[in-house]
């Protein structure tokens, strides 16, 4: 098998619009713009919505579980949880099985925020998928799930923390 050789000037040959990382960043930027336009400045940010929704759908989960389920790194989750607790959108209590572990739950105010934001979030998702032919949208979601399932630093960190306990 031949080893690929570098062209004389690799910078002149690099095609930015063929670079997955660049394209994903651009798509993320567009999706966040749509989200902000639809949800507004006073609604939850995309990470806040993801965190609140995950807690709502998994009442009583720990912050370690939240890192694993959302892919948000541990220190960011800790900061977000602290802010959402202060705003009374989340509540925290010790678990009966392990007094060192906190169980999280969405408060009534947090649920109201989620319910108010959901129609706008759905509009943003629809806008983000608009350029994709309807027959290919499921395929795109499958491919994005495949990419998202690769363990990033947040998931690896959560797995290590679970293994230590």
Wavefront OBJ file of the C-alpha trace (Angstrom):
o trace
v 0.000 0.000 0.000
v 1.431 3.335 -1.040
v 1.871 6.022 1.569
v 0.106 9.226 0.541
v 2.514 12.013 -0.227
v 2.053 15.635 0.623
v 1.712 18.012 -2.308
v 4.364 20.680 -2.687
v 2.052 23.231 -1.069
v -0.603 21.485 1.061
v -2.165 24.819 2.015
v -3.013 25.618 -1.585
v -4.680 22.199 -1.983
v -6.737 22.190 1.232
v -10.435 22.692 0.417
v -12.160 24.284 3.386
v -15.623 23.462 2.025
v -14.672 19.763 2.057
v -13.500 19.850 5.684
v -16.060 18.137 7.964
v -15.070 20.161 11.023
v -15.514 23.447 9.188
v -18.862 22.381 7.717
v -20.143 21.178 11.098
v -19.116 24.463 12.721
v -20.921 26.425 9.978
v -24.039 24.281 10.373
v -23.907 24.758 14.146
v -23.617 28.508 13.691
v -26.647 28.558 11.362
v -28.680 26.337 13.703
v -27.888 28.578 16.687
v -28.853 31.662 14.676
v -32.217 30.072 13.767
v -32.724 29.017 17.395
v -31.984 32.505 18.726
v -34.249 34.150 16.140
v -37.123 31.806 17.024
v -36.722 31.424 20.789
v -35.558 34.981 21.404
v -33.039 36.446 23.779
v -35.227 35.823 26.848
v -35.723 32.103 26.253
v -33.346 29.335 27.241
v -30.106 29.012 25.294
v -29.689 25.818 23.237
v -27.546 24.158 25.950
v -30.016 25.238 28.667
v -32.904 23.799 26.662
v -30.977 20.535 26.159
v -30.116 20.316 29.855
v -33.617 21.174 31.108
v -35.273 18.807 28.616
v -32.919 15.970 29.558
v -33.642 16.468 33.269
v -37.387 16.735 32.569
v -37.310 13.451 30.642
v -35.081 11.744 33.258
v -36.229 13.085 36.629
v -33.775 12.280 39.384
v -30.682 11.824 37.236
v -27.273 12.891 38.503
v -24.961 15.499 37.033
v -22.675 12.694 35.828
v -25.627 11.197 33.944
v -26.450 14.643 32.592
v -22.920 14.969 31.175
v -23.245 11.553 29.540
v -26.704 12.199 28.064
v -26.087 15.727 26.779
v -22.408 15.589 25.816
v -21.845 18.853 27.683
v -18.591 18.788 29.663
v -18.676 18.349 33.440
v -17.535 21.851 34.414
v -20.052 23.492 32.045
v -22.864 21.268 33.360
v -21.899 22.209 36.928
v -21.999 25.931 36.082
v -25.290 25.589 34.195
v -26.909 23.590 36.993
v -25.809 26.204 39.541
v -27.340 29.015 37.460
v -30.567 27.088 36.810
v -30.857 26.249 40.521
v -30.415 29.933 41.370
v -33.137 30.846 38.839
v -35.330 28.129 40.404
v -35.689 26.268 37.106
v -34.063 23.141 38.584
v -34.110 21.600 42.034
v -31.566 19.283 43.574
v -31.852 16.706 46.320
v -29.655 13.935 47.699
v -30.433 10.448 46.437
v -31.587 7.821 48.926
v -29.106 5.240 47.614
v -25.983 7.435 47.624
v -26.008 10.507 49.870
v -23.023 11.912 47.912
v -25.039 12.065 44.689
v -27.498 14.803 43.810
v -30.700 14.010 41.943
v -31.956 16.753 39.643
v -35.520 17.657 38.739
v -37.144 20.428 36.717
v -39.284 22.807 38.763
v -42.721 24.041 37.673
v -41.048 27.232 36.427
v -38.507 25.167 34.474
v -41.254 23.074 32.914
v -43.175 26.241 32.005
v -40.041 27.610 30.306
v -39.605 24.370 28.340
v -43.250 24.321 27.259
v -43.122 27.982 26.218
v -39.905 27.476 24.227
v -40.825 24.199 22.510
v -42.870 25.634 19.599
v -40.028 28.052 18.778
v -37.438 25.272 19.102
v -39.440 23.154 16.664
v -39.621 26.058 14.209
v -35.837 26.466 14.439
v -35.335 22.746 13.789
v -37.626 22.943 10.758
v -35.704 25.935 9.411
v -32.388 24.158 9.903
v -33.591 21.176 7.852
v -35.215 23.267 5.107
v -32.348 22.985 2.575
v -32.353 19.176 2.860
v -34.731 17.334 0.522
v -37.471 15.719 2.664
v -36.553 12.229 1.423
v -32.973 12.672 2.763
v -33.706 14.221 6.164
v -33.866 10.909 8.053
v -30.536 9.932 6.479
v -28.959 13.187 7.658
v -30.273 12.659 11.200
v -28.846 9.105 11.164
v -25.442 10.401 10.033
v -25.466 13.173 12.642
v -26.338 10.615 15.344
v -23.415 8.501 14.155
v -21.060 11.472 14.471
v -22.543 12.492 17.825
v -22.171 8.952 19.187
v -18.392 9.148 18.931
v -17.165 9.704 22.456
v -15.999 13.238 22.897
v -14.160 14.604 25.939
v -17.371 15.118 27.959
v -18.550 11.525 27.554
v -15.096 10.085 28.210
v -14.852 12.230 31.344
v -18.279 11.032 32.542
v -17.334 7.395 31.895
v -14.140 7.839 33.926
v -16.074 9.402 36.805
v -18.581 6.531 36.820
v -15.729 3.998 36.807
v -14.082 5.737 39.792
v -17.234 5.520 41.944
l 1 2 3 4 5 6 7 8 9 10 11 12 13 14 15 16 17 18 19 20 21 22 23 24 25 26 27 28 29 30 31 32 33 34 35 36 37 38 39 40 41 42 43 44 45 46 47 48 49 50 51 52 53 54 55 56 57 58 59 60 61 62 63 64 65 66 67 68 69 70 71 72 73 74 75 76 77 78 79 80 81 82 83 84 85 86 87 88 89 90 91 92 93 94 95 96 97 98 99 100 101 102 103 104 105 106 107 108 109 110 111 112 113 114 115 116 117 118 119 120 121 122 123 124 125 126 127 128 129 130 131 132 133 134 135 136 137 138 139 140 141 142 143 144 145 146 147 148 149 150 151 152 153 154 155 156 157 158 159 160 161 162 163 164 165
